[in-house]
């Protein structure tokens, strides 16, 4: 692994780095067929697809009771970790609950109120790994927001992972179903004989999950279309190369398609990070996955001519996770607007946010951070504006409203205002 100069990047290099997508094109047709099948056949399709795609013969699709038993069976260390992570995530999201407000001035009373969505579906990945953290991240903010019903789908297995199931129960799911992939998204979106239909589907997943979310969007709401995991480390000459490398490897082990980037204005650090990556990768259990991710077109260690150029690179990249390891990290943060979640300083590894710092790890990828943020309490709320005007207040803006309405060709709009003054005008 060798550093590359930012100034030497060609159009193709820049496209690979800055035009990342969710990578769902190859899965879209299959996902569309699966969604249609579940919508038409319901539980029959879920059981058949579990056999065909997961090689699992499913009996009960509803495993809510099994989740409760799993929580009761967890040993003390795991149980305590789930409890601590859940409490930290809950405490953080409670601070994000917006308050209703109403202000009065000049005869106008204007305000905004917030109400939770009634029914939400959370997808919790499974398959080859267990993701109790994703259960916590998806369910807890929905509960904090006041959602009435939280249904959860997690992939089927001959023996469902007890830690994931236990975390789903502890986080507050109302119903738990063993269904995975595109079929789970379809079941949550449209309902089956067993699965309750919801109004919004959230949560991370593979390309088929994401493709299915793209298919059902419009019939139900979704959070966003997320692709493979990403990290960008912005570092100066004070950063420790071993820590920068460790953060790159931690994100690279997620997925061969993960995007892992470091950018610095210090040539010595850039070289040292590359050396540290090569040393550390040999000790990692998922070394093959890590190496494949590191070799991707959207990964690498990049040398900028100056810190301003490095900052511009980071802003354009708009990473899911942004780690700033620099002497004046706050000043650099002030210059960057686009990032899903930011980790400041050497003792703020991305892994802390993934599990237990309290922030949410369901975040925009592929540059989505340029226009929206990650999962939060607001994801599960809808807002309504409220207004009350007295006669004098309406009179104050009468001419403004009627003039603009008539300019737009909406005479009836203007008339609806004038009607409020007809009796007084006749006098």
N, C-alpha and C positions, 0 to 999 in steps of 0.2 A: 504494500500500500504506500503510495507516494502523494505528497500534497500537490494540489493543482492551483494555479494562479487564477483568481477571479477575472483578471483582465484578459486572460487567454481563452475564456469560454466562448465558443462559437454559438451560432443560432440553435443548432441541434442540442448542444449541451445545456443551453439555457432553457430550452423547451422541456427537456427531461427534468430539470430541477424545478422549474417554476410553473409548469402546466400539468402537474400530477392530477390523476383522477382516481375515482373509486375502483376502477378496473372491473366493471361489471358487464362489459359488452359481451364477453364470451358466455356469461351465465344468464343473460337476459331472456333468451328464447326458452331455455329450460325452466327458468323461474316463472315465466308467463304460463307455460303449460301446467306447472305444479299448482299455481294459484287457481287456475281455472278448474283443475281437477278437485281441489279441496272445496272450492266454492260450490261445486255441483254434487260431490259425493260425501262431504262432511267427514264424520268419524271413520267411515270405511276407507277413504283416501288416506287419512292420517296413519291408520294401522298398516295399510298396504305399502305406503311410502317408507315407513319405518323399517319394514322388512326388506324392501327393494334397495333403499339407499343407506340405511344404517345397519342392516343385517341384525335387526332386533325384532323379536316377536312381542308386540305390545298387547298386554291385557287391559289393565285400567289406564286410560289416558289421564284421568284425574288422580294425581298423587299428592294431594293436599295433606292427607293424614300421614302419608309416608314422610313428608317434609317435617311435620311436627315430631314424629318419632325420631327422625334423623337428628334434629336439634337436641332432643333429650339424650341421645346416645353419644354426643360429641364429648371427647375428653376435655379436661380442664384447660389445657394450654390453647388448643384450637378454639374452644368456646370463648375463652377470655379475649383472644385476638379478634374474633368476630364481634364480640360485644364492644370492645374498645374502638375498632374501626367504625362500627355502626354509630356509636355515640359521637365520635368526632365528625362524621359526615353529617349527622343530624344537627349538631350544634352549629356547624358552618352554614347549612342551608336555612336554619331558622333565622339567621341574621339577614337572609335575603328575601324574606317574605315582605312584599310591599304593603303599605297601609292604604286603606281607603282615605280619600281626602275630599273636602268640599270647602271652597273659599267664596266669600261674598264681597262684591265691590261694585259700586255704581249701579245698584239695582240688578246686577247679574250674579247668579249663584252657579258656579261651575265646579265640577269635580270628576273624580274617577273612582270606580270601585272594582275590586278583583274577586273573582269567584273561580273555584276549581272546576276542572273538567270532571264529569261524573265517573267515567270508566276509562281506564288506561291499561294497555298491555305492555309488559316489559319482556324483552328477549334476553335470556341469560345464556351465553355460549357454553358449549360443553365439548363433546366429541373426545379428542385426544387429551384434553386438559380440563382442569376444574377451575371455575372462575367465580368463587364466592364474592370476590370484590365487585364484579359487575352486577351481582344481585343487589348488593348494598347501594351501589351508585345509581341504579335505576329505580329501586323501590323507595328508598328513604326520602328523596326530595318529593316524590309523588305523595307520600304520606304527610310530609310537612306541609305541602300545599293544600291538603284536605281532600284529596281524591277519595271518592266513596268506595270504588271497587278497583283493586289492582290485581290483574291476572298475569301470571308469569308462565312462559314457555321455556323449557330447557330440553336439549336433545335427549332422546330415549337411550337407554342402556340396559343390558341384562341386569346390572347392578348400578343404580344411579349413585353418583358420588354423594356421600353423606354430608360432606362439608358444604358443597354447593346447596344441596337441599336444605340443610340446617340454616344456612345464611339466608336463603330465600324466606324461610319461615320467620326467622328472628327479625328480618328487616321489615316484615309486615304485610306479606302477600296474602290476599284473600283466597285465591285459588291458584293451584300449581298444576301444570300439565306437562306430560312428557311428549314433546313434539319439537322437532328441530328444523333448521334450515328454512327454505322458502315456504314449506308447508305450515310451519308454525306461524309465520307472519300472516299467511292467508287465513288461518284459523282464527287468529286474534282479530283480524280485520273484518271478517264476514260471519264469524261464529260457526259452530257445528252443533251437533246434538249434545256434546259435552262442554265444548269451549264457549265461554260467553264472549260475544262480540264487544269490541271496545270502540272508543272514539279516536284514540291516538295510540300508535305503536312506537316504542322507543327501545334503544339498546343497541350495542355493537354486535357484529356478526361477520361471517365470511361473505364472499362475493355473492352467493346465492341469497343470503339473507338481505343484503343490500339491494340486489336486483329485485327481490320481491317487494321490498319497501317502495322502490320506484314504481312498481306495477300497481300497488294498492293506493298510492298517494292520489288524492282526489276523492276517493271513496272514504278514506279515513286520513287523519293527519299523521305525519311522522315527525321524528325529531330532525334528522338530516341524513344524507347519504354519505356514510363514512367509508374511507378506503383503508389500506394498510397503515400501520402505526408509523409515526414520524417523531424525530427529535432533531433540533438544531441547537448546538452549543456555540454560544458567542463568547469568545475568550480573549483575554489580553495576556501580556507576558507574566502576570502574577498567578495565572492558573496552573494547577498541578496537572501535568499531562496524564498521569495515571487515573485521575478522577474523570477527566474529560473522556478518556478511552473507556472507562468503566460505564459511563452513561451511554456512550454509543453502543457498546455491546449489549447493555441491558435492553435497549429498545430493539436492537437487531434480532434478538432471540425470539421476538414475537412471531416473525413471519419472514420468509425469504424475500418478500416484496416490500418489507419495511424500508423507509427512507431515513438514513442516519447521516447527519452532517455536522461538521465542526467548521467554524470560520474564525480566523484570527488575523491580526496584522503583524504577528510575531513569527518570523521564519523559523527560529529555533524551536518554539513551541509546536508549530505545525509538524515539524519533523519528529519531535519527541512523542507527539500524540500517535503518529503512524507507527512508531516503534512500540509504543505501549500497547496499541491495539494488537499487533502481531504477537507480543509476549502473552497477553492475557487471553486471547481467543483459544489457545491450546488447552487452557484449564476449564473452559466452559463446557457443560454437558451438551448443549445444543450448538456446538462449534460449526457443524455443517450448515445449519440454518443461518447462523451469524455471518459466516463467510459469504454465503449467497447474497444476503442483504447488503453487506458491505461492498459487494461487487456490482450492485445495481447502478443504473444510470443516474438515479436521484440521490445517491449517497457519495460520501467522500469527505476529505479534509481539504479546505480551501484557504489559500493565502491571499489576503487583501493587501492593497498598497497602503491603506490607512484604516484607522478605526471607523471614520465616517463611511468608507466604502464597505466595510464589514457590516455596519449597521444597515446600510441600504440593502445589502444582500439578505440580511435577516428579515427585514421588513417585506421585501419582495417574496421571500420564501413563505412567509406566513405559516410557520410551523404549528402543528398540533401541540407539541411541547417545546418550549423555548427555555433553555438553561443559560443563564448569564453568569459566567465565572470570570469576574474582572474586579479590579480594585474599586472602581466607582460604578458599581452595578446599577445603582438608582439613577444615575445620570444617563446611562445607556437605556434603561427601561423607559425613561421619559421620551426617548427618541423613537420608540417602537410602538406602533399601535396594533399591529396585526399578529396575534398569537393566541392559540387556544388557552394555554395555561403557562405561566411563567414561574421559573424556579431560580431564585436569587441566591448566589453564594455557594461555597464549596460544600456546605452541609445540608443542601436542599436537593437531593437526588430526585429524579423523576419518579423513582419507585416509591418515594414517600407519598407523593400525590396519588399514585396508582392505588394505594392501599389505605392509608390511615391518617394523612395530614388533615383531611377534612374536605378538601376541594374535590370536584368531580372529575373522574377520568374519562367520561364519555364526551369527546371533544371533536371539533371539526378538523378534517384532514384535507389534503389536496388544495390548500390555499383558501379553504372556506372561512378561515379566521379573518379574512379581509372584510367579511360582511356579516358574520354572525358568531355567537359564542357557543359554549358547550351546554350540556344538560344542567338545568338548575330548577329552582322552584317555579320560575316564570314559565318554564316549558309546560307546566301542568295547570296554568292559570289562563283565564280569558279576562279581558278588561272591558268595562263599559263606561262610557263618558255620560255625565249627568249635567243637565242645565235647567235652570229656572230663571226667567226674566220677568221683572215687573213691567208695567205699562211704559213708564218713563225710560227704562233701559231699552226696550224694544224701539221706542220712538227715537232714541239716540242713534240707533244703527239702521233705522227704517230705510233711509235714502240709500245707504250703502248696499243693503241687501237687494232692494228693488232694482237699483241701477245695474248691479252685477247680474241679477237674474234675467233682466230684460236683454242685457248684452249677450247672454248665452242662449236667448230664444225661449226662455222658460217663463212665459207670462203668468202662468198659474202660480208659480212660486211667488212672484211679486204680489199677485192678488191675495195670496194667503196671508201675507203681512199686512197689506192695506185693509183687509177685512177687519182686522183688530181695531182699526181706527174709524171705521165707517160711521158708527153711531155718533161719535164725537165730531167727526168732520161735517155730518149733516146738521149738527147743532150750530 
